[in-house]
Amino acid sequence: MEKKGFFVSLGKRKLGVVLNLFYAYMSLGLVLIMLGAILPDLKADYALSYQVGGALLSVQSVGYVLAGLLAGYLPLLLGIKVSYILIQLSVTLGFIMLLISGNPVWLLIAMLLIGVGKGGITNYNNLLMNIYSEGNAGPLNILHACFAAGAVIAPLIALAVSGWRMAVIIGCVCCVASLVFLVLAGFSDADLENADSADAAAAGTEEGRKKKVDYGFLKEKLFWVTVLICFFYQAVEASFMGWMTSFLIDTGVMEASLAQFTTSVLWLALMAGRLLCSVAARKFRPLHMILALTLITTVFMILLLLNRSPAGLIIATAGIGLGMSGMFGTSVSNAGDIFSRYPVCMGFFVFLASMGAIVAPAIIGVVANKAGMHTGMSTLLVFAACMVAAAVVNLLMQRREKQA
């Protein structure tokens, strides 16, 4: 009844916008995960080195960070609808560019555009859904489930069609459809302005203005430990998501079809893990959950690298998905008090943590180029070990502060 109440209360215009947000996020999940699925074929077709492949994955994360910086300003200049259309257009252009040329610089620009689109769509979707749902977590969960659904479908499409180019064309069609829906959708800048005015009212007091410019969180040890945890987590996640299919195929442990299926298994594990984490969060503190999740990820990463049987690799992949599933949300909860006291803190946190997703895929590409894909993927264990170490420091630090 609660979900029905939300949809009924929207009215025709906002309902159309919300349904478009669901489709746009599903489409985004499909095209982004498809990039990892087609990377081995794209690399082979364009004769790209592992080093260039790693740079392509890293520059996508650069675009994601840039979008986070731009997304807040574009609506002020152009309005939310035009801003969203331009951001969606960047994904479409990026995918079209992948089909045109294999020049590394050209491909880097394409991936940068895709990364900007990823960051902008994520920002606007969550912002608008939060406004329309008035903070209700239910619609936001449906939104993220749509992304996961697209992510599960993507490898199956790559498996079903003949050649990576056809998979990219399907991705382009999805992007164009999303663009058309955006043009027709009843976006209203008043929706965003109302939210901004509410924020302005909340910050209208002297205390509110002080909170908006207070950088006291930079002196908080918990903030920096949480940044480290998420830095290494994002390094592991971005690298594993981007390189997994290439690792399974290029090391000869799986046929391409089974590797694509394994990618879908990964996303099913991520979806299941998020549900389990939401239940576990009611009983366990974030500091304990973070340590458990980092250990699960690291143990299954070791099993993945040591295993040669398809069944063992699929199980290891699912285990890694379960371990990664709740890391970001649980990490935010770990420093939740700091985020509530310092509103500007979240932007810094996301920016700093995202550096891991920029650096790690490129490092793996460089190592793989010199020593092979298995050795390249093995460097993830360094990031995973650092993630566990940061989780242990977080646990000990909070225990010490509690006893003091």
Summary of the structure (lengths in Angstrom):
residues: 404
radius of gyration: 21.0
end to end distance: 46.9
largest distance: 63.1
contacts: 1447
relative contact order: 0.13
helix: 88%
strand: 0%
